[in-house]
Amino acid sequence: MGVNMTAEMAVPGLYRTPQMSLGLYHESNILITDRLKATVGLRLAHDWAKIEYDALAYMNMTGGTANATATYHLTSHVQDARSKSFTQLLPKFALTYTFDENIGNIYALVSKGYRAGGYNFQMFSDILQTDLNAHQQDAMRGDYDVEHTAADYDAIEATTQYKPEESWNYEIGTHLNLFGGSTHLDLSFYYMQIRNQQLSIMEPNSNYGRIMVNAGKSHSCGVEATLRGKAFDNALDWGVTYAFTNAKFDEYNANTMNVSSHGTGYEPLVSYKDNYVPFVPQHTVSAMVDWHIGKFTIGANMNGQGKTWWDEANTYAQKFYAVAGAHADYDFGPVLVSLWGRNLTNTTYNTFAVASSAVGGTHYFGQKANPIQVGLDVNIHL
């Protein structure tokens, strides 16, 4: 005579994650000479994050023979509120030298950056399901409710929280007016040192929800350049921008969820040192041109970016892509009519992608960009 067993599981819950930020900021500009200016700033940032949760996981297990069956209920219920506050002093120092005849300036800047920490409520599903799995044998003899101690709640807090991100930013650059002011150049070089960088990743066990984790250390360096101007008695507006970014991990151990019966946090698994930071395009470029004929304007534009890695392991990425657009506007005075087109090249690319065990472990799913679009806007000014 065979024995059959079925199980039904659900993890409902209510979560609140309120946040509050307060900041005091002062900046002084000191003229060292007629052309050299020093800027000294200080910001006091105070952030507060809280999580309130009332979460339940239950498993209804039905088993027995064809002649007799029984259903037992296994539950794990947690309810608590925890909060943390974060306080940072963020200095800023800059030197700016202004050239003659409205040519522009050159500057150097050092500043500290910061993003507050918080809590990942998406992880409660794994924590509670692990509770149930660890106590299935207890429920084979009758209904069973998992008990939780103060230490268990401390472990849940340690598992769900992530740390503040801190950075030191170094930048040198210039703003120049060229060719009698008809052309403007903005050029900057930067370097950032980042500690506890906050990364948004898929939850390691289920891969259905996104959580925030901290990488140990990383750096980012690059260059940004913009040229813009006017021509033909201001009938033509044009602009070109380009940015290069090299963002890599200096110290980061990938983590796998290692949740015991009540959660023990993360366990280092593999180092991603020297890998590229995900979601940061290495190249960004854009260009635009508008031609004005009385009340009529016709223009074209182009935007491109890539290569963009989608994961810390650097196993899959979006290659560089570019899309083109155009518009034609007519200003009737109180009414502005604009005919526009986007992605006229009908370029296929992903705006987001992520690996997930939900689609086969090493596979990933992504969000495709919008295809070619054409539209008409009518703006009425009263």
N, C-alpha and C positions, 0 to 999 in steps of 0.2 A: 504494500500500500504506500503510495507516494505522499510526500509532504510538500505543499506549495507555500511560498512566502512572497508577499508583495509589500511594497513600501511606498508611501506618499509623503513628500517633504515640501515644506514651504518656509520662507524666511521673511515674514512681514516686519515692518518697523517704521517708527516715526523718528525723524532726525531734525534738529535745528542747529545751525552753525552760524550764529551771529558774530559779527566782527565790528570793531570800532578802531578808528585811527585818529590820533591827535598829533599836531605838529606845530612847533615854534621855529621861526626862521628869521635870521638876520643876515644882511649882506652889506659890506662896506666897500666903497670904491675910493682908492687912495691915489692921487696924482703924484707920482714920483718925479716926473718931469712933464713938460708940455705935451709930450707924445707917449710917455710910458705910464700906464695905469696898472695898479695892483688891485685885485679883487679878493676879498677875504669873506667867506661865508660860513655859517654854522647852522645846522638844522638839528633840533631835538625831536626825534620821532618816537612816539609811544603807540604801540599797537596791542590790541587785546582780541583774543580769539577764544571762543567757547564752543563746546559741543554738548548738546542735550539729546539723549537717546532713550528710546523705549522700544527694544527690539526683541523679537521672539522667533525662535526656530522650533518647528515641530515635525515629528515623523510619526505617521500612523502605520504600524506594521501589522499586517494581517497574515496569519499562517495557520496551517492545520492540514487535515485530511479531507476527503470528500464527505466524511460523516460528521466532522466537528471542526470548527474554525474559531479563532479568537483574534481580537484586535487589541493591541496595546499601544499606548500613546507615550512617546518620548518627547520631552520639551526642554528647551533651554531659554530662559528669559533673563535679560539684563536691562537694567534701568539705572541711569546715573547722569550726572552733569559734571564736566571738568572744564577748566579754563586755564589759559596761560597768557602772560603779558610779556611784551618784548620792548626794550628801550634801547635806542641807539643814538649816539652823537655822530653826525655826518658832516665832516668839514669839507670845505671847498677853497682852493687856492688857484688864482689865475693871474697871468701877466699879459697885457695887451699893448702892442706898440702900433701907433697910428702913423701912416705915411703922409707925405705932403700931398696937397692938391686933390684931396678927396679920392686918392688912389685906393685906399682901403686900409687893412690892418693885418697884423700877424699876431697869433696868440699861442699860449701854452696853458694847459689846464690839468689840475690834479683834483680828484674828488672821490668821495666814498659813496657807494651805493648800497641799497639794502631793500629786501623784501621780507615781510613778516612770515612767520611760520603758521601752522594751523593743524587741522585734523582731517583725516580721510574717513568719512563715514561709509564709503563704498566697501571697506574691508570687513564690516560686520558680518556679511554673508558668509565669508570663509571662516571667520572666528567661530560663529555659532554652528555652522555645519560640521566643523571639526569637533566641537563639543558633542554633537549627536553621534558622530561616527565612533567617538571614544567610549560611548556609553550604550551602544546597541545591545550588548550582552546583558546589561542591567535591566533593559526593558523587555527582555525575553520572558521575564518572570511576572511582569505586570507593569502598570503605568509607572513612569519614572520621570522625575523633574530634576535636572542637573542643578546642584547648588553652587553658588559663587561666593567666594570670600573677598575680603578687602584686597588681598594680594592679587586675586584674579582681576579685579577692576583696575588696579595699578598696571597690571600687565596689558590689559586692553588699551589703556591710555598710551603706554609706551609703544604699542604696536601701531596705533592709528595716527600718531602725531608725526609731523615733519618739522625740520628746523628752519630758522631764518636763513636767507641767502645774503651773503655779504660780498662786496666787490670793491676793488680800487681801480679807478679809471684814470688813464693818462692819455692826453690828447694834445696834438699840436696842429695848427691849421692857419688858414688865411682866407680873408674875404677881399677880393680885388675888383675894382671897377676899371675895365680895359677899353681901349679905343674910344676915349672921350665919354665913357659912361654907357656906351651902347651895348656892352657885353659885361656880364658879371660872372666871376669865377669864385666858387666856394670849394676849398680843398682841405681835407683833414686826414691825419693819420692817427690811429688810436691803438691802445693796448689795454686790455682788461684782465685783471687777476680775480678769479671768482672762487669763493669758498662756500661749500654746502649748496652748490647750484641746485635749484629746484627744477626737477624734470617731471613732466606729465607722461606717465606710462600706463599701459594696460595692467590691470591687477594680475599678478603673476599666476595665481591658481586658476581662476575662472576665465580670465581674459575677456570679460564682458563689460567691466567698468574701468574707468580711468582713475588713477590715484596719483598723488604727488609724492615723489621721493627726492632724496638729496644725493647728489654726486659729491665726492670728497673735494676735489679741486679741479679747476679747468682754467683755460685762458682763451681769450679771443683777441685777434689783432686784424687790422685791415686798413683800407683806404676808402674814402668817399669823395667823389668829385661831381660838381654840378656846373654846367655852363648854360647860361640863359641870356637872352637878349632880344633886341628889336632891330628891324631893318626896313628900308624903303619908306622912310618917314613914318615909322611906327605902324605901317600897314601889315607887317609880318612879325609875329611872336614865335619864338622858337626856344627849345630847351632840350638839353641832353644830360642825363645823370648816369653814373656808374658807381658801383660799390663792390668791393672784394672783401670777403670775410673768411678768416681761418680760425675756426673754433674747435678746440680739441680738449679732451680730458687729460689732466695731469695725474689724477689719482681718483679712481672710481672702481669699486668692486660691484659687479652686477649682483643682484640679490634674488633669492628665491624665497617664497613664503615658507616659514618653518613654524607653523602654528601648532602648539601642543593642545592639551585639552582646553586651556583657557587663553592661549596666545602667548608666544614668547618673542615675537618680532621677526627680524630678518636675519638671514645667515649668509655671509659672503660666499659667492660661488665662483666667479671668474672675474678677472681684471679687464677693464676696457681702457686702460691707459693708452694714450696716443690715438685713440679712435676719435672720429669727428663727432661733435655734439649734434644730436638729431634736431630736425626742424629748423635748421639754420642754413639758408641758401648760400652757396659759396660765391655766386655772382648775381648781381641785380643790376639791370639796365633798363632805361626808359628813354623815350624821345617823343617830342611833340612839335607840331607846327600848326599855326593858325593864320589864315589870310583874311584880312578885313577889307571888305569893299562896301563902303557906306554902312548900311544896317545889316548887311549880309556877311556871315562868317562861315568859312569852310575850313575844316581841319582834319588832321590825321595824327594818330599816336601809335606807339608801340611799347609793350612792356614784356620783359623777360626775366627769368630767374632760374637758378639751378647751379650746380647739382645739389640736391637736398636729400640727406640721409633720413630715413624714417625710424631707425632703431639704433640703440647704443652699440650693438654688435657690428653695425655697418654692413648688413647683409643685403639690404634692398634700399633703393633710392629712386627719386624722381630725377631724370636727366634734365639738362638745361632745355628750356622751351621758351618760345616767344609768341605773342599774340598781337594782332593788329586791330585797330579800331579807327573809326572816322565819324565825323558829325558835320551837319550843315544847319546853321541857325539863321533865323530872320527875326529882327527886333521890330515889332509893330508899335512899340511904345508901351502901352499897358499890357500887351501880350507878346510873349517870346515863344516862338515855335522852334523846336529842335528835332531834327531827324538824325538818329544815331545808329551805329552798328558796333557790336563788340565781338571779339574773337572772329573776325572776318575770315581768318585763315582756317577756321574750324579745327584748331589744334586740339588734340586729345592729350590730356595730362591729368594727374592726380593732384588735388589740393590737400589731400591727407591720406595716409595709409598706415596700417598697423597690422602686425602679425598677431594671430589669435589661434588658440587651440580649438576655438569654436568652428574654425574652417579648416582644420586639419593640421594643427601644429606648426609646420614650417610654412604654411600658406599665409596669405594676408588678404585683408579686404581694404578697399580704399574708396574715397569719395571722388568721383569724376568731376572735372570742371564743367561749367555750362558750355554747350556748343555754340555755334554762331547765333547771335541775337540781333534783331533789328527792332527799333521802337520809335515812337513819336511822342515827345513831351510837349505839353502846352502849359506855360506858366503865366498866370494872370496876376498883375501887380495893380492893386487898388490904391 
